[in-house]
Amino acid sequence: MTGGELLQTLLESFRASYDVERTCDINGDIYDAYASFNAASAKYVLVKRAELWRAECFEHVFFRVEKKMMEADTLDRFREQLITYIEPQMVRHGEKYPPKDHMYTYMTLISICEDGLSEEAAKKVRSFHYERNYKLTIRGYSEARILVFDLKNRRLLGNRAARELVKGYKKSGIF
């Protein structure tokens, strides 16, 4: 299976619940695809105007197919994009805090490496951590997840936040 074929398979599975775009430009860095998801839950009494609580959940997924070996600087660039654009603009919309009913936002990088990844990059994937709480989590939190498909060595790697994603993809048989 090539990286393009795996990307197409992943995008087809995402299309059921996510809004998918084929290319995405984040501050000059081009991703092969972008998918966004939002869900809202609410509890109300008798009529919707008598709302007791509301929670909104979001996810932004960035897909990249790497033709050459993935190096550690790829993760450094993604961290820089998280800090400078993705979290402040896509999560908080340029404000100090996310909207009132925000519960969580996942910012996920899915990288498909056709020629594998260096051992240094593999260590960085496993140890990658980015989390931000808003008003002691009263306004929720945002967290970065990294998922890497290593096609050369037929392995799947992820950071601690992506642990459930890794388990899910291993069970699904997609990879």
N, C-alpha and C positions, 0 to 999 in steps of 0.2 A: 504494500500500500504506500502510495506517495503522500507527501504532505498536503498537496492540493486535494487529493481524494479524501483524506481524513478531515480536512477543513470543511469540505462539502458535506460530509456525513454529519459532522458536529453542527453545522449551521442548519441542516434539515431538522435535527432534533431540537434545536433552539427555537425554530420558527413557530412552534405550537404555542409558546408562552411569551416569547420575547419579540421586541421590534428589532429587526436585523438590518444593518446597512453593510454594503460590500466593502467599502474602504472608509477609513477614518484618519484624519490628520489632527494630531495633538502637538501643537507647537513645532510643526515641521517634521515630526516623527510619524511615519505612515504605518498604520495597522491594516492588515488584510481584510478585517471585518470588525464590526462593533455590534453588540447586542445590548439592549436595555430592557429592564423589567421593573414594574412597580405594582404593588398590591396594597390594598387598603382594607382594614378590618374595622368594624365599628359595632358598638352595642347601643341600642336605643330602646326607649319605652314607648309603646303604642305607635308613635309617629316618628319619622326620621328627624324631625326638628328637636325632639327630646333626646338628644344623643348623650349617653353616659361617658363613653370613651371612644377614641379613634386611634389607630396605629397604622402608619404607612411604612412600607418596606421597599427598598430599591436594590437593584444590582446593575452594575456597568461591567460588561465583559469585553475585553480587547483581545482579538485573535491575531497571531502572527505566525507565519510559516518561515522558518529559518532554513535556507538552502545550505549554509555552511555551518560549521561547528559553533554552538552557542558558547559565548564567553561571559565572564562575570560582569563585564561592563554593560551588557544588556539589562541586567537587573538594576544596576546603578542608574541607568537612564530612566527606567520605569519608576524607580523611587523618586527621582528628580521630578518627573511628570506628576506623580502623586502629590508631591509637596507644592509644586508651583501652579498646577492647573486642575488636575482631576478632582482632588478633594475640595479646594476652595471654590471652584466654579461649578462642578457637576453635583457636588453634595450640598454645599452651603449656598450656592447660587450667588456668590460674591458677598454674602452677609456674614456677620460674626458667628451666627448659629444656623443650623438647618431650620426648616419650617416647624411650627409648633407640634405637629403630630408625628414627627419623624421618629421612627423606632431604630432602624439600622440601614446602612448602605454597605454593600459589598462591592469592592473594586477588584475585579478578577482579571488576571493576565493568563491567557491560555497560549502557550508557545509550542509549536510543532517543529521539532528539530530533526531534519532529515539526516544530517551527518553527525548526530549525537551532541553531547555537550562535554565541556572540559570538567575535570574533577573539581576544580575551584568553583565553577559555575554550579555544579551539583550541590556543593556544600552551601553556597549562597542561597540556592533555592530552598533547601531544607531549613536554613536559619533565618530566612527573610521574615521580618515582622514589621507591620505598620498598623497601628490602631489609634483612633482618636475618639475620646469621649467628649460629649458636649454637655455642659452644666451638670457634671457628676452623673452622666447618663440620663438625666431628666429629659433632655432633648435627643437621646439616643447615642449611637456611636457609628463609626465607620471603620472598616477593616479591609486590608488588602489580602487577596488570596492569589497564590501563584500555582499554576498547574503546567507541567512540562511533559509532553509526549516525546520520548526519545525513540525515534523510528529505527535508528541504526542498531541499538542494543535492546530494542523491544522492552522498554521499561517506562514506567510512569512515576514521575516525581511531583511532590507538592510540599508547600510549607505547612506548618502546623494548622493554620486557619483553613487550609484546603483538604484536611484529612478526610472529611466526609465525601468530598468530590472524588478523591483518589479511590476510595472504597467503591463508590458508585460506578465509576468508569471501569474499574476492574471487574465488577459483577456484570455490567451491562453487555460485555462482549464486543463493544465498539472497538476496543484496542486490545 
